[in-house]
Amino acid sequence: MRRGSKWQFWIDRGGTFTDIVARRPDGTLTTHKLLSDNPERYRDAAVHGIRELLRLAPGAPIPAGAIDAVKMGTTVATNALLERKGEPTALLITAGFGDALRIAYQNRPRLFVRRIELPAPLYDRVVEVDERVGAHGEIVRPLDLAAARRDLEALRVAGIRAIAIVLMHGYRYPQHEQALATLARELEFSQVSVSHEVSPLMKLVSRGDTTVVDAYLSPILRRYVRQVECDLADDSGAAVATAPLAAPIGEGRIRLQFMQSSGGLTDAHRFQGKDAILSGPAGGKVIEGPKWAPVMAEKKEEAEEKEEAEEKEEAEQAKPAVVDLKILPPAVLNAFKTAYPKAVIKGASKETEKGVTYYEVESVDGRMNRDLLYTADGKAVEIEEAVAPGALPAAVLQTLAKTYPGYKILKAEDLVKGGQKYFELQIQVKDKKIGVTIDPAGKIIQ
């Protein structure tokens, strides 16, 4: 059967639903959607969906000769990472650097939060290996393989089967990492991730993090890939997984490929944990075939029109406003110009409240917006101006951190009213936006 006359499947295996797009042998497209987890009906949603589209009975062998390729993006690794359901992993690292990945770069996403809660590390155990290779390849301390063997045997007794090997300067001088990897494989560790193979780059922390993720997720992926391969059996009942890796397409194997985080496809046997974290999301960004070109052109045109409209709106807003200053009494104008000689009036209005007439002045002073409320005699009764979050008093920031842990300031304004100074803030806590009025001493008014 020619490749063009076979089925092709593109599958997005998500945490909740599995979506399938299939091309029939006659070239027409069809879609199918089903729950990703439904153990009462099927073991794997992707394979069950293929059977349903091929109109096969549940559990029936899938004829390999009928399928050209199965290309899949999956969130198996993503969910395992988020839910902390990866393989129990041990980190082997140069002596003296056991907490290097934990300390990391000490990034502070929220600068004023005093209590930093770090995520739990992916590895369960840390083994500091007695060795050291210098930055120029010189052996500062020889590798103690006997001690390493004892440590690895202890890890096996503890039930650890996945290890990540990360040594100083191992990306460039890998001899010690290679020796440890050989020893670990001799001791039958099922997953051995070595930094110079996984991520041969400078920077111990980033290289180490990538290697740990690979060791943590690869066994989960391998089990899933093996399950899918075994279910994609040919019509003789022989599992695809038993076919040689280099077997030609159509001789006992269905071409099974997985989407990597980069958006590229790779053979199932080369699918690694480090490349799988964004496998599912990446599938949504990659469109296969010229069929979608008109759609993408239309989307691009819509985006360009929207951008042009936004530019016009910004240009209109940038034009100097025509303000009728005759509405303001001379006393108000003189008071404003005396207090803010460089400010420009953008708007003026008059309002009456409880028999008293007030005049509102909207102004801009450099990059600062300032709104003022005057009485007819030129007395400012309310001043409201933008303030940078970093310029807020320490007492205010401390109260916010204590009352609203994990807060983020969206907007801050300095308000003077009735001779009293306040700060009007709009903050975000998780997905909720909250308005807060607080005085300079840190006392929340409302």
C-alpha positions as CSV (number, residue, x, y, z in Angstrom):
1,M,0.0,0.0,0.0
2,R,1.4,3.4,-1.0
3,R,2.1,6.0,1.7
4,G,-0.4,8.4,0.1
5,S,-3.2,5.8,0.4
6,K,-2.8,5.3,4.2
7,W,-4.3,6.9,7.2
8,Q,-2.4,9.7,9.0
9,F,-3.2,10.8,12.6
10,W,-2.3,14.0,14.4
11,I,-3.1,13.7,18.1
12,D,-3.2,16.2,21.0
13,R,-3.3,14.1,24.2
14,G,-4.2,16.6,26.9
15,G,-4.9,16.2,30.6
16,T,-8.7,16.3,30.2
17,F,-9.4,15.6,26.5
18,T,-7.6,13.9,23.6
19,D,-8.2,15.5,20.2
20,I,-7.5,13.7,17.0
21,V,-7.3,14.9,13.4
22,A,-7.1,12.1,10.8
23,R,-6.5,12.1,7.1
24,R,-8.3,9.2,5.4
25,P,-6.6,7.3,2.5
26,D,-8.8,9.3,0.1
27,G,-7.3,12.6,1.4
28,T,-10.4,13.8,3.4
29,L,-10.0,15.0,6.9
30,T,-12.0,13.9,10.0
31,T,-11.8,14.8,13.7
32,H,-12.5,12.9,16.9
33,K,-12.6,13.9,20.6
34,L,-12.6,11.8,23.7
35,L,-11.7,11.8,27.4
36,S,-8.0,11.3,28.1
37,D,-8.7,9.1,31.1
38,N,-11.5,6.6,31.0
39,P,-10.1,3.4,32.4
40,E,-13.5,1.6,32.4
41,R,-13.6,1.9,28.6
42,Y,-10.0,2.0,27.4
43,R,-6.4,2.0,28.5
44,D,-5.2,4.9,26.2
45,A,-7.3,7.5,24.6
46,A,-5.1,8.1,21.6
47,V,-5.0,4.4,20.6
48,H,-8.7,4.0,21.3
49,G,-9.5,7.0,19.1
50,I,-7.5,5.5,16.3
51,R,-9.4,2.2,16.6
52,E,-12.8,4.0,16.5
53,L,-11.8,6.0,13.4
54,L,-10.6,2.8,11.7
55,R,-13.9,1.2,12.9
56,L,-12.2,-1.6,14.8
57,A,-13.6,-3.3,17.9
58,P,-12.1,-2.3,21.3
59,G,-8.9,-4.1,21.9
60,A,-8.7,-5.3,18.2
61,P,-5.2,-5.3,16.7
62,I,-4.4,-2.2,14.6
63,P,-3.2,-3.2,11.1
64,A,0.2,-1.4,10.7
65,G,-0.1,-1.5,6.9
66,A,-3.1,0.8,7.1
67,I,-1.3,3.6,8.9
68,D,1.4,5.9,7.5
69,A,2.2,7.8,10.7
70,V,1.0,8.8,14.1
71,K,2.2,12.2,15.3
72,M,1.4,13.2,18.8
73,G,1.7,16.1,21.3
74,T,1.2,15.1,24.9
75,T,1.0,16.8,28.3
76,V,2.1,13.6,30.1
77,A,5.4,15.2,31.1
78,T,3.8,18.6,31.8
79,N,1.3,17.1,34.2
80,A,3.8,14.8,35.9
81,L,6.0,17.9,36.5
82,L,3.1,20.1,37.8
83,E,1.7,17.3,40.0
84,R,5.2,16.2,41.2
85,K,4.5,12.6,40.0
86,G,7.8,11.9,38.3
87,E,10.3,9.2,39.0
88,P,12.1,9.3,42.4
89,T,15.5,10.8,41.5
90,A,18.9,11.3,43.0
91,L,21.3,14.1,42.1
92,L,25.0,13.3,41.9
93,I,27.1,16.5,42.0
94,T,30.6,17.6,42.8
95,A,31.4,17.6,46.5
96,G,30.8,21.0,48.1
97,F,28.0,21.9,45.6
98,G,25.2,19.8,47.0
99,D,22.9,22.8,47.5
100,A,23.9,24.7,44.4
101,L,20.7,23.9,42.5
102,R,18.6,24.7,45.6
103,I,20.3,28.1,46.0
104,A,20.2,28.6,42.2
105,Y,20.5,32.3,41.1
106,Q,18.5,33.8,44.0
107,N,16.1,35.5,41.7
108,R,13.6,37.7,43.4
109,P,10.4,38.0,41.3
110,R,8.7,40.0,44.1
111,L,11.4,42.3,45.4
112,F,9.7,43.3,48.6
113,V,8.4,39.9,49.8
114,R,10.5,39.0,52.8
115,R,9.4,35.4,53.1
116,I,10.5,33.5,49.9
117,E,8.8,30.2,49.4
118,L,10.9,28.1,47.0
119,P,9.3,25.2,45.1
120,A,10.4,21.8,46.4
121,P,13.3,20.3,44.4
122,L,12.6,17.5,42.0
123,Y,15.3,15.2,43.4
124,D,14.8,13.2,46.6
125,R,18.5,12.6,47.5
126,V,21.8,14.4,46.9
127,V,25.1,12.6,46.7
128,E,28.2,14.7,46.8
129,V,30.8,13.0,44.7
130,D,34.5,13.2,45.8
131,E,36.0,14.7,42.6
132,R,36.9,18.0,40.9
133,V,38.0,18.9,37.4
134,G,39.3,22.4,37.0
135,A,38.1,25.0,34.5
136,H,41.0,24.1,32.1
137,G,40.6,20.3,32.4
138,E,43.2,19.7,35.1
139,I,42.3,17.0,37.7
140,V,42.1,18.9,41.0
141,R,40.8,15.9,42.9
142,P,40.6,12.4,41.3
143,L,37.3,10.6,41.2
144,D,36.7,8.2,44.1
145,L,34.9,5.5,42.3
146,A,34.8,3.2,45.3
147,A,33.0,5.7,47.4
148,A,30.7,6.5,44.5
149,R,29.8,2.8,44.2
150,R,28.9,2.6,47.9
151,D,26.7,5.7,47.5
152,L,25.0,4.3,44.4
153,E,24.4,0.9,46.0
154,A,22.8,2.7,49.0
155,L,20.5,4.6,46.6
156,R,19.3,1.3,45.0
157,V,18.5,-0.1,48.4
158,A,16.5,3.1,49.1
159,G,14.5,2.4,45.9
160,I,16.0,5.1,43.7
161,R,16.2,4.1,40.1
162,A,16.8,7.4,38.3
163,I,19.9,9.5,38.7
164,A,21.1,12.9,37.4
165,I,24.9,13.3,37.1
166,V,26.0,17.0,37.2
167,L,29.7,17.7,37.8
168,M,31.6,21.0,37.7
169,H,32.9,21.7,34.2
170,G,31.5,18.4,33.1
171,Y,30.0,20.0,29.9
172,R,33.6,20.4,28.6
173,Y,35.6,17.8,30.4
174,P,33.2,14.8,30.8
175,Q,35.6,12.0,31.8
176,H,34.4,11.9,35.4
177,E,30.7,12.1,34.4
178,Q,31.3,9.3,31.9
179,A,32.9,7.1,34.5
180,L,30.0,7.6,36.9
181,A,27.4,6.9,34.2
182,T,29.1,3.7,33.3
183,L,29.1,2.6,36.9
184,A,25.5,3.5,37.4
185,R,24.4,1.5,34.3
186,E,26.5,-1.4,35.6
187,L,24.4,-1.2,38.8
188,E,21.3,-1.3,36.6
189,F,19.8,2.1,37.3
190,S,17.0,2.4,34.8
191,Q,17.5,6.1,34.1
192,V,20.9,7.7,34.0
193,S,20.9,11.4,32.8
194,V,24.3,12.9,32.3
195,S,24.7,16.7,32.0
196,H,27.2,16.6,29.2
197,E,24.8,14.5,27.1
198,V,21.6,16.2,28.1
199,S,22.7,19.8,28.1
200,P,26.4,20.3,27.2
201,L,26.4,24.0,28.1
202,M,28.1,26.3,30.6
203,K,26.4,27.3,33.9
204,L,26.1,24.6,36.5
205,V,22.6,25.6,37.7
206,S,20.8,25.6,34.3
207,R,22.7,22.6,33.1
208,G,21.9,20.8,36.4
209,D,18.2,21.7,36.4
210,T,17.8,20.4,32.8
211,T,19.5,17.2,33.7
212,V,17.4,16.6,36.8
213,V,14.2,17.3,34.8
214,D,15.3,14.8,32.2
215,A,16.0,12.1,34.9
216,Y,12.7,12.9,36.6
217,L,10.4,12.8,33.6
218,S,12.1,10.4,31.1
219,P,11.0,7.1,32.9
220,I,7.4,8.4,32.9
221,L,7.6,9.2,29.2
222,R,9.3,5.9,28.3
223,R,6.5,4.0,30.0
224,Y,3.8,6.0,28.1
225,V,5.6,5.6,24.8
226,R,6.1,1.9,25.3
227,Q,2.4,1.5,26.1
228,V,1.3,3.4,23.0
229,E,3.8,1.4,20.9
230,C,2.5,-1.9,22.3
231,D,-1.1,-1.0,21.6
232,L,-0.2,0.0,18.0
233,A,0.3,-3.6,17.1
234,D,0.4,-4.9,13.5
235,D,-2.1,-7.4,12.1
236,S,0.0,-10.3,13.1
237,G,-0.2,-9.2,16.8
238,A,3.5,-8.3,17.0
239,A,4.0,-5.2,19.1
240,V,5.7,-2.3,17.4
241,A,8.1,-2.0,20.3
242,T,9.6,-5.3,19.4
243,A,10.6,-4.1,15.9
244,P,14.2,-2.9,15.4
245,L,14.6,0.9,15.8
246,A,15.9,1.2,12.2
247,A,13.2,-1.0,10.7
248,P,12.0,0.5,7.4
249,I,8.5,2.0,7.6
250,G,5.9,-0.6,6.7
251,E,8.0,-3.6,7.9
252,G,6.5,-4.3,11.3
253,R,6.3,-0.7,12.7
254,I,4.0,2.2,12.5
255,R,5.9,5.5,12.3
256,L,5.2,7.1,15.7
257,Q,6.5,10.6,16.4
258,F,6.1,13.0,19.3
259,M,6.1,16.8,19.4
260,Q,9.0,18.3,21.3
261,S,8.9,21.6,23.3
262,S,10.6,23.2,20.3
263,G,7.7,22.3,18.0
264,G,9.8,19.8,16.1
265,L,8.9,16.1,15.8
266,T,11.1,13.3,17.0
267,D,11.0,9.5,16.8
268,A,9.3,7.9,19.8
269,H,12.5,6.2,20.9
270,R,14.3,9.6,21.0
271,F,11.7,11.4,23.0
272,Q,13.3,12.6,26.3
273,G,12.0,14.2,29.4
274,K,13.9,17.5,28.9
275,D,12.2,17.9,25.5
276,A,8.7,17.0,26.5
277,I,7.6,19.7,29.1
278,L,5.9,21.8,26.5
279,S,5.0,19.0,24.0
280,G,1.3,19.6,24.3
281,P,1.3,23.4,24.2
282,A,3.8,23.4,21.3
283,G,1.4,21.4,19.2
284,G,-1.1,24.3,19.3
285,K,1.5,26.6,17.7
286,V,2.5,24.3,14.8
287,I,0.2,24.0,11.8
288,E,1.0,21.3,9.4
289,G,0.3,21.7,5.6
290,P,-0.6,24.5,3.2
291,K,-4.3,24.0,3.9
292,W,-4.1,26.6,6.7
293,A,-2.3,29.3,4.7
294,P,-5.5,31.3,3.8
295,V,-6.6,31.2,7.5
296,M,-3.2,32.4,8.7
297,A,-3.2,35.2,6.0
298,E,-6.6,36.3,7.2
299,K,-5.5,36.3,10.9
300,K,-2.4,38.3,9.9
301,E,-4.5,40.9,8.1
302,E,-6.8,41.1,11.1
303,A,-3.8,41.6,13.4
304,E,-2.4,44.3,11.2
305,E,-5.7,46.2,11.0
306,K,-6.0,46.0,14.8
307,E,-2.5,47.3,15.2
308,E,-3.2,50.2,12.8
309,A,-6.4,51.1,14.7
310,E,-4.5,51.1,18.0
311,E,-1.8,53.4,16.5
312,K,-4.5,55.8,15.3
313,E,-6.1,55.8,18.7
314,E,-2.7,56.5,20.4
315,A,-2.1,59.3,18.0
316,E,-5.4,60.9,18.7
317,Q,-4.7,60.7,22.5
318,A,-1.3,62.2,22.0
319,K,-2.8,65.4,20.4
320,P,-2.9,68.3,22.8
321,A,-6.4,68.7,24.2
322,V,-8.3,71.9,23.6
323,V,-9.4,73.0,27.0
324,D,-11.7,75.9,27.7
325,L,-9.9,77.6,30.6
326,K,-12.6,80.3,30.8
327,I,-14.5,77.8,33.1
328,L,-11.9,78.3,35.8
329,P,-11.9,81.4,38.0
330,P,-8.7,83.5,38.0
331,A,-8.0,82.5,41.6
332,V,-8.0,78.8,40.6
333,L,-5.7,79.4,37.6
334,N,-3.3,81.5,39.6
335,A,-3.1,78.9,42.4
336,F,-2.5,76.1,39.9
337,K,0.2,77.9,38.0
338,T,1.9,79.0,41.2
339,A,2.0,75.5,42.6
340,Y,2.8,73.6,39.3
341,P,4.5,76.1,36.9
342,K,5.6,73.3,34.4
343,A,2.3,71.4,34.4
344,V,-0.1,71.4,31.4
345,I,-3.8,71.5,31.9
346,K,-5.5,68.6,30.0
347,G,-9.0,69.1,31.3
348,A,-11.2,71.4,33.4
349,S,-14.7,71.0,34.8
350,K,-17.1,72.4,37.3
351,E,-19.4,70.6,39.8
352,T,-21.6,71.6,42.7
353,E,-22.0,69.5,45.8
354,K,-24.1,70.5,48.8
355,G,-24.3,74.1,47.6
356,V,-20.5,74.5,47.1
357,T,-19.0,74.8,43.7
358,Y,-15.8,72.9,43.0
359,Y,-13.4,73.1,40.0
360,E,-11.6,70.0,38.9
361,V,-8.3,70.4,37.0
362,E,-6.7,67.5,35.2
363,S,-3.0,68.0,34.4
364,V,0.2,66.3,33.3
365,D,3.6,67.3,34.6
366,G,6.3,65.5,32.7
367,R,5.2,61.9,33.0
368,M,3.1,62.4,36.1
369,N,-0.7,62.8,35.9
370,R,-2.2,65.0,38.6
371,D,-5.9,65.7,39.4
372,L,-6.8,68.6,41.7
373,L,-10.1,69.9,43.2
374,Y,-10.3,73.6,44.0
375,T,-12.9,75.9,45.6
376,A,-13.7,79.2,43.8
377,D,-11.2,81.1,45.9
378,G,-8.3,78.9,44.7
379,K,-7.9,76.6,47.7
380,A,-6.9,73.0,46.8
381,V,-9.2,70.7,48.8
382,E,-8.1,67.4,47.1
383,I,-4.9,66.5,45.2
384,E,-4.5,63.1,43.5
385,E,-1.3,62.1,41.6
386,A,0.3,59.0,40.4
387,V,3.2,57.6,42.5
388,A,5.7,54.8,41.6
389,P,5.2,51.7,43.8
390,G,8.8,51.8,44.8
391,A,8.3,55.3,46.2
392,L,5.7,54.1,48.7
393,P,6.8,54.3,52.4
394,A,8.2,51.2,54.0
395,A,5.3,51.0,56.5
396,V,2.9,50.8,53.6
397,L,4.8,48.0,51.9
398,Q,5.1,46.1,55.2
399,T,1.4,46.3,55.8
400,L,0.6,45.1,52.3
401,A,3.0,42.2,52.6
402,K,1.5,41.1,55.9
403,T,-2.2,41.6,54.9
404,Y,-2.0,40.5,51.3
405,P,0.8,37.9,50.9
406,G,2.0,37.6,47.3
407,Y,0.4,40.9,46.3
408,K,1.3,42.9,43.2
409,I,0.7,46.7,42.9
410,L,-1.1,47.5,39.7
411,K,-1.7,51.3,40.3
412,A,-0.7,53.7,43.1
413,E,-1.9,57.3,43.7
414,D,-1.0,59.9,46.3
415,L,-4.2,61.5,47.6
416,V,-4.4,64.6,49.8
417,K,-7.9,65.3,51.1
418,G,-9.0,67.5,54.0
419,G,-5.4,68.1,54.9
420,Q,-4.8,64.3,55.3
421,K,-2.5,62.3,53.0
422,Y,-3.5,58.8,51.8
423,F,-2.4,56.3,49.2
424,E,-5.1,54.8,47.0
425,L,-3.8,51.5,45.6
426,Q,-5.1,48.9,43.2
427,I,-3.4,45.5,44.0
428,Q,-3.7,42.0,42.6
429,V,-3.7,39.0,44.9
430,K,-3.7,35.8,42.8
431,D,-6.5,36.4,40.3
432,K,-8.4,39.0,42.4
433,K,-8.1,42.8,42.1
434,I,-8.5,44.8,45.3
435,G,-8.8,48.5,46.0
436,V,-6.9,49.7,49.2
437,T,-6.8,53.1,50.8
438,I,-3.9,53.3,53.3
439,D,-2.2,56.2,55.2
440,P,1.6,56.8,55.2
441,A,1.9,55.0,58.6
442,G,0.6,51.8,57.1
443,K,-2.9,51.9,58.5
444,I,-5.6,50.6,56.2
445,I,-8.5,53.0,55.9
446,Q,-10.6,50.8,53.7
